[in-house]
Amino acid sequence: MKKLSAYTSLSVLTLMILLLTGCQAIGDIFKAGVWVGVLGVVIVIVIIIRLIAGGKK
């Protein structure tokens, strides 16, 4: 079983190296991460403002 998992992880690593070559792929991953983070922060701020505004009524 250990040999199977070693071969599986090696094949996944090889596949990732072949498919995600260059800085462009890494840059795209980080750009997506930044926008997801910005969207998350905006959603949290909107929820907090709604809770504060709703509590004053």
N, C-alpha and C positions, 0 to 999 in steps of 0.2 A: 504494500500500500504506500509506503514511503517513496518508492521509486516512481510510482504513478504520479504522486503529487509533485515530485521533483521535475518529472518530465512535463507535467502540465504547467507548472510555473515557468519553466524555461521556455516552453512554446508560447505562452502568453507574453512573456518579456520580449521574445524575438518578434512576435507579431506587433507589439507596441512600438518597438524600435523601427520596424519597417514602415508602419503606417503613420507614425507621428514624428517624422524626421524634420529637422530644421527648427529654427527659432520661430517661424511663423505659427506652427501648431501650438507651441508653448505660449506665444503671445495671445493667440485667440482664446486659449483656456483662461488666461489671467484676465482678459477683457470681459469674458462672460462672468467670471467670478466677481469682478468689480461691480458690474451692473446688477447682479443678483444681490450683492451687499447693499448697494444704494437703494434698490427697490425695497429690501427688507427694512432698512432704517426709515424710509419714508412711510411705510405701512405702520410701523411701531409708533412713529410720531403722530400720525393721524388717529390711531387708536387712543393714545394718551390724551390728545386734545378733545376727542369725543367724550372720553370718560370725565375729564375735568369740566367741560361745558355742560354735560348732562347732569353732573352732580350739583351744579349751581342753581338749577331750575327748581 
